[in-house]
Amino acid sequence: MKFLIVGLGNIGAEYAQTRHNIGFDVVEALAVKHGASFRTDRLAAVAEMKLKGKTLICIQPSTYMNLSGKAVKYWMDKEKIPVEQVLVIVDELALPLSKLRLRSSGSDAGHNGLKSIQETLQTVAYPRLRFGIGNDYPKGRQVEFVLGKWSEAELPVVKKKIELSVEVIESFVLTGIERTMNHANKIEVTL
C-alpha cells in the first residue's frame, strides 16, 4: 500500500516559513518524525518512509503553487498511487488559525494549488487537509498576508497544529479518511 502525501508551497528562501508554505512545513515535520530526508527529484523534493508496512511518498512540488498538479500527477503515475490514497496539505484562509479540516473532496476555494491539481487530475475527489491560517488582514492585503511569515503570537499554535497535522496524516494512512475526519475536524488548537 502506497500513499502520496503532498505538501503545497513555493520553493525559494523568500517563501520559507510563510503561511502559504505550511504544506511544505507539515510534510517536513512528518519526514523528520520518521527519520526520512528529502532529495531533489523530478518536479519535487521527495522523501520516502514506511509506516506499519505502508509506504509514504512525501513530495514538496518544485513547480510553484500554480502548477502543483503537474508534480502530483507525475508522482501518482510513477508510483501507481490511486487518487483516494493521495493527501494534499494546504493553507486555508477561510478557516481560523485554531482549526484543521480534512475532506475527501471539495472545491479549490480559490486556492491556486488546488485549482491546478483539480485541472490536472480532472476531479475534485481527492483528499485534502486544510490548515487554517485565518484571515486577519486589512482589505486588499490578502496576498501579503498569505505570503507573509507567522507572527510571534501565532507560532506556538502553528507548531502545535503542525504536530497534530502529522498525526492526522498517520491516521489517514492507518485507519482511513472517514475515521480520521471524525477526529481531525473536531480539533481546536488554543493556547
FILO-717475 format. One record per residue: residue number from 1; x, y, z of N, C-alpha, C in turn. Coordinates in pm, 1 decimal. Last residue first. Example, Ala and Ser with C-alpha at 12.3 -4.5 7.8 and 13.67 -1.06 7.14 Angstrom:
# FILO-717475
   pos        n.X        n.Y        n.Z       ca.X       ca.Y       ca.Z        c.X        c.Y        c.Z
     2     1285.0     -225.0      708.0     1367.0     -106.0      714.0     1290.0        3.0      787.0
     1     1319.0     -569.0      780.0     1230.0     -450.0      780.0     1320.0     -330.0      780.0
//
This chain:
# FILO-717475
   pos        n.X        n.Y        n.Z       ca.X       ca.Y       ca.Z        c.X        c.Y        c.Z
   191     -411.1     2815.6     2296.8     -306.5     2805.2     2399.5     -349.1     2878.5     2525.2
   190     -593.4     2593.9     2086.7     -579.0     2723.0     2153.2     -473.1     2705.7     2260.9
   189     -720.4     2419.9     1830.8     -593.3     2446.1     1899.4     -592.7     2586.8     1955.4
   188     -943.9     2174.0     1791.7     -941.2     2319.7     1811.0     -815.3     2348.3     1890.6
   187    -1074.5     1906.3     1607.9     -957.3     1966.4     1671.9     -971.7     2119.8     1675.8
   186    -1270.6     1794.2     1461.4    -1311.6     1846.2     1592.7    -1196.3     1918.0     1662.1
   185    -1154.3     1689.2     1240.5    -1237.6     1807.2     1219.7    -1293.9     1863.8     1349.7
   184    -1021.5     1458.1     1334.5     -945.5     1577.0     1293.1    -1030.9     1702.9     1286.2
   183    -1227.3     1263.7     1388.0    -1140.0     1316.4     1492.9    -1081.1     1452.6     1453.2
   182    -1356.5     1225.1     1146.0    -1436.1     1238.6     1268.9    -1354.9     1299.9     1381.5
   181    -1139.9     1182.7      971.5    -1218.7     1306.8      963.8    -1296.6     1330.4     1092.7
   180    -1061.0      921.6     1040.1     -971.8     1033.8     1068.1    -1047.1     1166.3     1065.5
   179    -1271.5      766.8      947.6    -1242.0      769.5     1091.9    -1154.8      888.6     1128.2
   178    -1244.5      832.8      667.6    -1368.6      853.7      743.2    -1341.5      865.5      893.4
   177     -982.6      764.5      576.8    -1024.8      904.9      584.8    -1148.9      924.8      671.4
   176     -780.0      521.7      761.0     -869.3      568.3      655.1     -924.4      706.7      681.3
   175     -588.3      432.1      934.7     -727.9      397.7      965.6     -827.1      446.3      860.5
   174     -330.5      492.6      826.4     -351.4      369.0      903.0     -498.6      331.2      923.3
   173     -347.0      735.5      685.0     -279.1      620.2      624.8     -319.1      489.7      694.1
   172     -480.1      895.1      872.8     -535.0      879.7      737.1     -476.5      754.1      671.5
   171     -292.3      887.7     1081.2     -423.8      826.7     1099.1     -491.4      800.3      964.8
   170      -84.8     1036.9      965.1      -60.9      897.4     1007.6     -193.0      823.1     1022.3
   169     -219.1     1282.8      934.3     -166.9     1211.6      816.8     -145.6     1063.8      850.6
   168     -265.9     1345.2     1204.0     -379.8     1328.0     1113.1     -336.1     1250.2      988.6
   167       -2.6     1378.0     1294.6      -85.0     1269.4     1350.0     -206.3     1240.5     1261.3
   166       60.5     1606.7     1147.0      139.0     1484.5     1126.6       59.6     1363.9     1178.4
   165     -118.9     1783.7     1264.6     -133.2     1751.2     1122.7      -58.1     1623.5     1088.6
   164       -8.4     1808.0     1520.7     -139.6     1743.9     1505.3     -163.8     1702.7     1359.8
   163      227.1     1949.3     1451.3      234.5     1816.7     1517.6      104.0     1740.5     1499.0
   162      106.8     2181.2     1350.0      192.2     2100.7     1261.8      203.5     1959.6     1320.0
   161      -20.8     2278.2     1578.4     -102.9     2229.7     1466.9      -21.0     2148.2     1367.2
   160      202.5     2355.6     1728.2      113.3     2251.6     1780.3       30.1     2192.2     1666.5
   159      301.1     2560.5     1559.6      384.5     2443.6     1592.9      298.4     2326.5     1640.7
   158       80.6     2739.2     1564.0      124.9     2679.3     1437.4      206.3     2552.7     1465.3
   157       79.8     2817.6     1830.1      -37.0     2747.0     1775.7        2.8     2672.9     1648.2
   156      331.1     2950.0     1845.9      302.7     2834.3     1931.4      184.3     2751.0     1880.9
   155      298.5     3159.6     1633.9      391.1     3046.0     1623.3      363.3     2928.3     1716.3
   154      138.4     3383.2     1682.0       79.5     3267.6     1614.0      166.4     3142.1     1623.3
   153      305.7     3570.5     1800.3      189.4     3523.4     1876.4      129.7     3396.4     1814.6
   152      482.6     3626.1     1592.4      533.0     3560.0     1714.8      418.0     3498.5     1793.7
   151      323.9     3546.4     1277.5      360.7     3640.0     1384.6      411.0     3559.3     1504.8
   150      456.4     3393.3      981.9      371.7     3387.7     1101.1      417.7     3492.0     1202.0
   149      512.4     3590.5      682.0      555.2     3495.0      785.3      459.6     3501.7      904.3
   148      306.6     3615.8      382.0      379.0     3667.7      497.3      417.5     3557.3      595.3
   147      143.7     3534.1      185.2      287.6     3516.0      160.5      373.6     3567.7      275.1
   146      -99.0     3609.7      301.8      -74.9     3468.7      269.6       74.5     3441.9      251.5
   145      -61.4     3893.4      322.2      -89.9     3810.1      439.6      -51.8     3664.5      413.7
   144      -23.4     3973.6       58.9       82.6     3999.2      157.3       64.6     3910.5      280.4
   143     -275.9     3894.3      -43.0     -152.0     3835.0      -95.6      -38.0     3852.5        4.3
   142     -460.9     4059.1      104.7     -463.0     3912.5      113.8     -330.7     3849.8       69.8
   141     -518.5     4325.6      124.6     -382.1     4282.3      162.0     -371.3     4130.4      172.6
   140     -775.3     4416.9       90.3     -681.5     4434.5      -20.8     -540.4     4385.7        7.8
   139     -825.9     4495.1      430.5     -884.9     4480.7      297.1     -779.0     4507.3      189.4
   138     -588.6     4345.5      657.5     -665.7     4459.5      607.2     -716.2     4433.2      464.8
   137     -643.6     4020.0      805.6     -561.1     4113.4      730.0     -649.0     4228.3      680.5
   136     -701.2     3744.1      912.8     -688.3     3867.6      989.1     -594.5     3964.1      916.2
   135     -789.7     3487.6      858.5     -798.3     3591.2      754.8     -793.6     3728.9      819.1
   134     -641.4     3157.4      908.8     -717.4     3275.9      947.4     -720.5     3377.2      834.0
   133     -533.4     2927.3      836.4     -435.7     3033.9      861.4     -506.6     3162.2      905.2
   132     -593.0     2581.7      869.8     -645.0     2718.1      884.6     -535.3     2817.8      913.6
   131     -523.0     2354.2      642.6     -459.9     2407.1      762.9     -504.0     2553.1      774.6
   130     -687.1     2082.7      509.1     -678.1     2228.4      506.6     -629.8     2276.4      644.0
   129     -610.1     1810.2      338.5     -608.5     1857.7      476.6     -584.6     2007.5      470.0
   128     -788.0     1615.1      101.4     -704.9     1730.3      133.2     -720.1     1766.2      279.8
   127     -842.6     1357.9     -143.3     -836.8     1403.7       -4.5     -744.7     1524.4       14.4
   126    -1027.9     1422.1     -437.0     -900.1     1378.5     -380.2     -892.7     1435.6     -238.4
   125    -1236.4     1497.9     -640.3    -1243.4     1389.6     -541.5    -1105.2     1338.4     -504.9
   124    -1242.9     1660.5     -844.3    -1233.4     1730.6     -715.8    -1227.6     1627.2     -602.8
   123    -1061.4     1596.3    -1151.0    -1154.6     1556.2    -1045.5    -1136.3     1647.1     -924.2
   122     -844.8     1617.5    -1328.4     -982.4     1617.1    -1381.7    -1083.3     1563.2    -1278.8
   121     -586.1     1654.6    -1259.2     -642.5     1522.1    -1230.5     -784.7     1507.0    -1287.5
   120     -553.8     1922.4    -1345.1     -465.8     1816.8    -1396.0     -526.1     1678.7    -1377.0
   119     -753.1     2063.4    -1206.0     -747.8     2068.9    -1352.7     -666.8     1953.0    -1410.1
   118     -681.9     2001.3     -938.9     -815.1     1967.4     -989.7     -815.2     1964.1    -1143.4
   117     -428.1     2116.3     -926.1     -443.7     1971.6     -904.1     -576.7     1925.0     -964.4
   116     -491.4     2387.1     -968.1     -400.7     2317.9    -1060.0     -416.3     2166.3    -1048.7
   115     -650.3     2434.4     -742.9     -705.9     2455.1     -876.4     -622.3     2378.6     -979.6
   114     -468.8     2400.8     -536.5     -578.7     2304.0     -550.8     -641.5     2313.0     -689.9
   113     -308.3     2627.4     -590.8     -250.1     2493.7     -586.6     -356.5     2386.5     -607.8
   112     -489.2     2844.8     -568.9     -426.4     2811.9     -697.5     -363.2     2673.8     -701.9
   111     -801.2     2850.4     -422.9     -659.3     2823.4     -396.0     -593.1     2774.0     -525.0
   110    -1074.3     2878.7     -449.5     -989.1     2988.5     -494.6     -840.7     2968.1     -470.6
   109    -1176.6     2633.2     -370.2    -1199.3     2751.0     -284.6    -1105.9     2866.7     -321.0
   108    -1181.9     2400.1     -505.1    -1048.5     2456.3     -481.3    -1055.9     2580.6     -392.4
   107    -1422.1     2176.0     -344.3    -1380.3     2276.0     -442.7    -1238.8     2323.7     -410.9
   106    -1380.6     1821.2     -267.7    -1431.7     1956.5     -249.1    -1378.4     2051.4     -353.2
   105    -1303.2     1530.8      -63.5    -1314.7     1601.1     -191.5    -1363.4     1742.1     -162.8
   104    -1259.0     1452.2      189.2    -1226.0     1353.6       85.7    -1237.4     1414.2      -54.0
   103    -1100.1     1665.4      432.3    -1210.5     1635.1      341.3    -1164.6     1532.8      237.6
   102    -1024.8     1816.1      737.2     -993.7     1705.8      646.6    -1117.9     1675.5      563.9
   101     -908.8     2104.0      876.5    -1027.7     2045.4      814.5     -983.4     1940.1      713.2
   100     -822.8     2269.2     1181.0     -781.7     2186.2     1067.8     -909.7     2131.8     1006.3
    99     -803.1     2586.2     1361.8     -870.4     2469.8     1302.5     -792.3     2399.2     1192.3
    98     -701.0     2826.7     1455.2     -717.7     2717.9     1552.8     -764.0     2585.5     1491.1
    97     -713.7     3011.9     1252.5     -583.5     2952.1     1283.2     -596.8     2830.3     1374.5
    96    -1021.1     2949.4     1070.0     -940.2     3019.1     1170.5     -811.3     2942.8     1199.6
    95    -1053.6     2922.8      715.1    -1057.1     2857.0      846.6     -974.5     2938.4      945.8
    94    -1011.5     3054.1      480.6    -1149.3     3051.3      531.6    -1162.5     2981.3      666.2
    93     -743.3     3012.0      409.1     -785.9     3143.2      461.5     -921.6     3137.7      530.4
    92     -536.9     2745.4      438.9     -678.3     2778.8      416.5     -717.1     2908.0      487.1
    91     -275.6     2549.3      286.3     -318.0     2660.6      372.9     -461.8     2699.4      338.1
    90     -265.5     2187.8      264.1     -276.6     2320.1      203.6     -318.6     2424.4      307.0
    89     -183.5     1869.3      157.8     -186.9     1958.9      274.1     -172.3     2101.4      223.1
    88     -340.2     1593.2       15.0     -279.4     1722.9      -12.4     -294.4     1811.5      111.5
    87     -298.8     1256.5      -30.7     -344.7     1356.6       65.8     -266.6     1485.0       41.9
    86     -406.2      968.9     -202.3     -330.0     1093.3     -209.1     -385.6     1185.5     -100.9
    85     -568.2      757.0     -226.9     -452.1      741.2     -138.0     -352.9      856.8     -152.3
    84     -751.1      814.3     -419.3     -800.1      812.8     -280.2     -687.2      790.7     -178.9
    83     -602.0      789.3     -657.3     -634.9      922.4     -607.2     -683.4      921.5     -461.2
    82     -340.2      537.4     -636.4     -475.6      582.8     -670.9     -510.6      713.2     -598.5
    81      -15.5      527.9     -759.4      -94.2      554.9     -639.1     -232.4      605.7     -680.7
    80      223.8      466.8     -909.6       97.2      392.7     -925.6        9.5      403.6     -800.7
    79      445.6      622.9     -916.9      436.4      529.4     -804.4      308.2      444.7     -807.6
    78      394.1      767.7    -1152.9      522.7      699.5    -1134.1      512.5      590.6    -1026.5
    77      138.4      877.1    -1103.5      160.8      783.4    -1214.1      286.8      699.9    -1191.2
    76      192.5     1041.9     -881.6       84.5      941.1     -874.9      108.6      833.9     -981.2
    75      393.5     1203.8     -988.0      426.9     1110.3     -880.0      318.2     1004.8     -857.6
    74      247.8     1345.9    -1189.9      370.8     1272.2    -1222.5      399.9     1165.6    -1116.3
    73       41.3     1467.9    -1038.4        9.8     1367.0    -1140.9      132.6     1282.5    -1174.5
    72      194.1     1644.9     -878.8      105.8     1544.8     -817.2       77.9     1432.1     -916.6
    71      318.8     1809.0    -1070.5      400.0     1725.0     -982.2      316.0     1613.0     -921.4
    70       88.6     1929.2    -1184.2      186.6     1860.8    -1269.0      271.1     1762.4    -1185.8
    69      -35.8     2063.3     -974.9      -99.0     1944.9    -1033.7       -4.4     1861.7    -1117.2
    68      112.3     2296.7     -927.4      125.1     2181.9     -836.4       70.4     2052.9     -896.1
    67      131.7     2539.1    -1048.9      148.2     2420.8    -1133.7      162.6     2293.5    -1050.0
    66      110.9     2735.8     -855.0       13.9     2737.4     -965.6       23.8     2617.6    -1059.2
    65      334.4     2695.7     -677.6      197.3     2662.1     -638.6      104.1     2643.7     -758.8
    64      623.5     2545.4     -827.1      549.8     2661.4     -776.7      402.6     2624.0     -766.5
    63      733.6     2300.6     -861.2      671.5     2361.8     -978.7      614.3     2499.9     -949.6
    62      819.6     2129.3     -676.8      912.3     2238.5     -709.5      861.9     2317.4     -830.2
    61      622.3     1988.1     -413.7      639.4     2022.5     -554.6      734.1     2140.7     -575.6
    60      720.6     1774.9     -197.3      708.0     1919.8     -193.6      730.8     1963.4     -338.7
    59      592.2     1453.3     -104.9      650.9     1546.6     -200.4      622.7     1691.8     -163.7
    58      637.4     1130.3       19.3      604.4     1269.2       51.5      669.8     1359.8      -51.3
    57      509.2      824.7       19.5      592.4      906.9      -67.6      548.6     1050.3      -39.7
    56      495.8      567.4      240.9      453.5      705.2      221.1      555.9      775.1      133.0
    55      387.4      237.1      260.0      489.5      328.9      209.6      428.8      466.4      187.7
    54      315.8       29.1      541.4      267.8      111.0      429.8      380.0      207.7      388.3
    53      419.7      -94.4      763.0      408.2     -172.1      640.2      355.0      -95.5      520.1
    52      414.7      123.4      952.2      344.6       -4.3      975.5      316.3      -79.2      844.6
    51      540.5      322.3      729.5      457.4      336.6      848.1      374.7      209.0      860.1
    50      836.0      441.5      572.9      742.9      331.0      599.6      666.9      363.0      727.7
    49      911.8      698.9      330.2      918.0      638.3      463.1      816.8      525.5      473.4
    48     1080.1      938.3      131.2     1005.0      813.1      137.4     1021.2      752.5      276.2
    47     1060.4     1255.7      -18.9     1107.5     1175.5       94.8     1019.3     1051.2      101.5
    46     1149.5     1495.5     -263.5     1079.5     1370.8     -230.1     1144.6     1304.4     -109.1
    45     1075.5     1788.1     -435.4     1163.1     1728.2     -334.1     1083.6     1609.8     -280.2
    44      982.3     1776.8     -788.1      955.7     1785.0     -643.7     1077.2     1744.6     -561.1
    43     1034.3     1727.9    -1058.1      921.8     1815.7    -1024.1      896.9     1832.2     -873.8
    42     1241.0     1464.8     -976.4     1165.1     1524.5    -1085.1     1042.0     1599.4    -1032.0
    41     1422.2     1559.9     -680.5     1386.3     1464.8     -785.0     1302.7     1537.8     -888.4
    40     1619.6     1593.7     -398.9     1566.0     1662.1     -515.8     1541.4     1559.2     -624.5
    39     1506.6     1448.7      -94.2     1605.5     1455.6     -201.5     1539.3     1530.2     -317.6
    38     1451.3     1462.6      257.8     1411.5     1495.7      121.5     1531.1     1495.6       27.8
    37     1457.1     1187.6      487.2     1501.6     1319.4      441.9     1466.1     1337.6      295.0
    36     1317.9     1032.5      783.7     1338.6     1039.5      638.0     1390.5     1177.8      602.1
    35     1236.8      986.5     1046.4     1377.7      969.0     1010.8     1405.3      967.9      861.6
    34      982.1     1052.5     1117.7     1005.8      914.5     1073.8     1147.2      891.4     1019.8
    33      999.0     1322.5     1181.7      947.6     1229.5     1282.1      982.1     1084.4     1247.0
    32     1081.5     1425.8      931.8     1172.0     1431.6     1047.7     1129.7     1329.5     1152.5
    31      845.0     1386.6      781.2      970.3     1320.7      743.1     1066.9     1314.7      861.2
    30      667.5     1555.9      919.5      638.0     1412.8      906.4      766.3     1335.0      875.1
    29      791.1     1803.8      877.0      777.8     1752.5     1014.0      749.2     1602.1     1014.6
    28      754.8     1818.5      598.4      891.0     1820.8      654.4      889.3     1761.1      795.7
    27      482.1     1836.8      581.0      546.9     1713.8      531.5      691.5     1704.6      577.7
    26      453.0     2094.8      706.0      389.5     1974.6      762.7      457.0     1847.7      712.2
    25      593.8     2268.4      536.7      635.9     2253.9      676.8      578.2     2127.4      740.1
    24      447.4     2250.8      297.4      589.2     2209.9      299.9      631.1     2179.2      443.6
    23      207.7     2364.9      392.7      210.2     2227.3      342.7      352.0     2170.6      342.8
    22      275.7     2627.7      445.0      252.1     2538.5      558.8      250.0     2392.0      514.8
    21      322.6     2835.8      272.9      410.6     2718.9      264.9      387.4     2618.3      376.9
    20      161.7     3047.7      332.0      132.1     2975.0      207.7      213.9     2845.6      197.7
    19      285.6     3155.6      557.8      156.6     3087.6      572.2      127.5     2998.1      451.6
    18      639.5     3078.1      550.9      525.2     3166.8      528.8      396.9     3085.5      543.8
    17      878.7     2932.7      570.3      806.5     2968.5      692.9      696.2     3072.0      671.9
    16     1000.1     3054.1      257.2     1016.1     2964.5      372.8      944.1     3021.3      495.0
    15     1002.8     3228.4       48.8      872.8     3169.3       85.0      880.3     3082.2      210.4
    14     1263.6     3299.5        6.6     1169.2     3406.6       40.6     1032.7     3353.9       81.9
    13     1390.3     3063.1      -73.1     1407.7     3109.7       64.9     1305.5     3216.0      103.5
    12     1204.6     2831.5     -269.6     1279.4     2956.4     -256.9     1276.8     3008.1     -114.2
    11      886.2     2704.6     -377.6     1028.5     2688.3     -349.5     1094.8     2825.4     -341.4
    10      572.6     2703.6     -211.1      658.0     2756.6     -316.9      803.1     2736.0     -278.3
     9      334.8     2438.2     -145.3      413.0     2556.3     -110.4      488.2     2604.6     -232.3
     8      179.2     2145.4      -11.3      186.1     2253.4     -109.3      263.6     2372.6      -55.0
     7      267.5     1816.8       24.6      265.3     1944.5       95.7      278.2     2056.2       -5.9
     6      123.7     1511.6      -16.0      166.5     1629.4      -90.4      155.6     1753.3       -2.7
     5      175.9     1181.1      -11.4      146.7     1291.0       80.3      209.1     1417.0       19.4
     4       55.9      892.6     -136.1      126.8     1012.9     -178.2       82.2     1127.0      -88.4
     3      103.0      555.8      -38.5       30.3      681.1      -22.9      118.0      795.2      -71.2
     2       70.5      207.1     -102.2      146.2      331.5     -111.5       52.8      451.1     -100.5
     1       84.4     -120.0        0.0        0.0        0.0        0.0       87.6      124.6        0.0
//
